[in-house]
């Protein structure tokens, strides 16, 4: 199983990261993608990836922090992405739920990340919340100029963004939210996504799946996400693990198969 979104540099893992990684291995997690949420965290994320053969990294700045990096350039992202362990750009996107950064700053940051994805050919990891139409508009306009791989991560958006993203060749990632009792809307959308466009993630240490909800999330809990997705798509858990791993390796083409 490939956990495509882990925040291993988070404070929640400072005291026991080796144990977390050991439990992940025991649970059958063969690959992990360590996410960069701020450009000034990249060195730590890169170091974590360099410390294990099966951990890879991204480079980028989450929309919450767009205001903190107004001078971030595509060239800086491209230079960081040249590292052998960096396999994606992001996470980036638009989030109007919390308003930690003004929308204009988020849009500018997203477009910078898109340019880096266009130049490198690496997939861009998109976080979007309460900004479905704005996100789709930007992705479509940029894709028309120069195509680039897209991942709609930890998907909680509506049918329309999923439809427009899939039309651009995007992949959609399911997280532990899929297992939440009241996540009917999320399950409704994910049920319509083709099997060959689905991947899985924990987004740890956040969003622990049922039956681990309320605990610190970690990669070892990914089988519970697989289980929820398999049930939704009427697949065996073994087949769903295989399918989502194959999809992830196709999307993150820089990761050795």
N, C-alpha and C positions, 0 to 999 in steps of 0.2 A: 504494500500500500504506500502511496505517495501523499504525504501531508503537504499540500501546496501553499499553506499559509500559517507560519508559526512565528511568534514574536519572542524568540529565545533570548533576546537582549533585554527583555522587560525586567523590571525590579523584582517581579514575582518569582523569577528563576535564579536570582543572584546566589542564593545559599545552596542550591542542590541541583544545578544544571546537569552534572554528570549522572546523577541518579535518574533524572528525567529522561535523559537520552538512553540510559540503560533500559528503562521501562518501555520506551518506544521500540527499541530493538526486540525486546521480549514479546511485544504485542504484534510484531510483524510489520512495523513501519520501516521500509527499506530506503526511503528518501524523504527529505524535508527541505522546504524552501523558507529560509529565514528572511523576513521582510524588513526593509529599511523604512521607518516611519518619518525620519528626519534626516536631512542630508548630513548633519553633524553627528549622527549616530552610525554613519556608514562604516567607519573604521571598526567599530565594535561588532557590527553585523558581519563584516568581512572576516574578522578574526575568528568568529564562531564557525563560519563556513570553512575556513582554512583548517580548523581543528578536527574535522571529520570528513572522511571520503564521501559520505552520503548526505552531507548538508550543503546546500547551495544558497545563493544570496541574490537580493535585488538591490537597486539603488533608486532612491526617490524621496519624496516628501508628501506625507499625508495632507489632505486638504485642510485639516484642522490647523496645521502649522504653516500654511501658505504665507501668512502674514510675516512669519519670522525669516523667510528666505526670499525677499523681493528681488534679489539680484541673482538668483539661481539661473544658470544658463544651460541650454541643451548641450553645449560643448563640455561643461563640467560633468554632466550625467554620462555623456558618451565616453569621456576619458575613464570614468570609474567603471563603466560597463565593459571596458576592454579586459578587465581582470578575468581570469579563466573561470572563477567561481560565480561570477555575476551572470545570471541567466534571464533577467527580466528587468523592466523599468517600472518603478512605482514602489509603494502604492501611491496613487494620485486619484484625482477625481473631484467631485462636488458634493458637499454636505451642508444642507440648509437647516438641519435639525437643531444643531447646537449653536451655530453662528460664531464659532471660535475665530474664524477669519472671514473677512468680507467676501462676498461672492465674486467681486471683480478680481481680488487677489487669487482666489481659487481658480478662476477661469484662466488667468494668465499662467499660473503654475501648471495647470492641466495641459495647456497648449505647449508649454516648454517640454514637458514630459513626452507629449505626442511627437514632437520634432525629434527627440532622442530615439524614440521607438522607430520612427520612420528611417532614421539614418543608420541605426544598428540592425534593424530587422528583428529585434527582440520583442517579445510580447509585452504589452502594457497592462498593468494590473489596476483595474478601475474600482474605486470605492464610490458608491453613489447612494445618497439618502435624501429623500424629498427633493430630488432634482432630476427626475427621469427624463423629462422632455429636453431640458437644457443639456444634459449629458449626451443624449442621443443626437441632438442637433450638432454639437461640437464634433463628436466622433464621425458622423456622416460627412460633414464638410471636410474634415481632415482626410478621411479615407478616400474621398473623391479626388483629392490632390495626389496622394500617395498612400497606397495600402499598407497596413501594419497589423500584426496579430493583436487580438484583444481578449482579455479575461474580465468578465463581470464577476467580481469576487464576493463571497458571502452574500449571495443574491437574496435581497428582500424587496426588490422593485416590482413593478407591475408587469402585466402581459405586454404592454406596448413597448417598453424599453427592451424586454427580452426579445420580442419579435424583430425590432429594428437592429438590435445587436447581433442576433443570429444571422440576419440578412447580410451583415458585414463579415461574417465568418467567425464571430465571437464564440468563446466558450463561456460556460456558466458554472460557477462553483457553489456547491451545497455545503453548508456548515451544520453545526449542532442545532441551529434554529429549526431545521427541518423536523427535529424530533420533539419540539416543544408542543405541548398540548393544544395551545391556542393559535399555532402558526398555520391556520387553515389557508390563508392567502398565499403564503410561501409555498406550501405543498401544491396548491392549485397551479401555480405558475411552473414550478419545477416538473410537475407531471407532464407538461407539454413540451419540455426541452428534449430534443432527440438524444438518444443514448450516446452517440458519438461526439456530443458537445458538452458532456457533463464531466466535471472533476470534483474532488472533495478536499475539504480542509477542516482544521480545528479552529483556526484563528486564536489559538491559545496565547495567553492564559484566560482569554475571555470565552463566553458562550459555551460552557461545558454542556455536552448533550445529555439527554435523559439516558440512563439513570444516574448520571454523575452531576446533574444540574445542582448549582449551589456551591460546588467545589471549584478550586482552581483548575482550569482546563489544561490539558497537556497532550502531546502527540499520541500517547498510548490510548487515548480515548477515541481515536479516529474510527476504530471498528464499529462504534455505536452510530457514527454518522453513516458509514457504509450500510449498516443494518437498516437504518431508517430509509435510506435511498433505495435499497434493494426491495424493501416492502412496498414503497411507493411505485416503483417501476416493474414490479412483479418479476424480479430476477432473484437468483440465488445470491447469497452474500459473496461467495467465491467468484461468481461471474461479475458481480458489480465491482469487486476489488480489482479484478483483472481489467475490466473495461475502463474504469476511471484512471488506472495507472497508465494504460496504453494511451488514453487521451491526453493525460498530463505530459507524457514523454513526447507526444507529437506537438503539443503546444510549446513546451519548454525544450525546444530542439537542441539547445546547447548542453543539456543534461545528458551524460552518457547513458545509453540504454543497457 
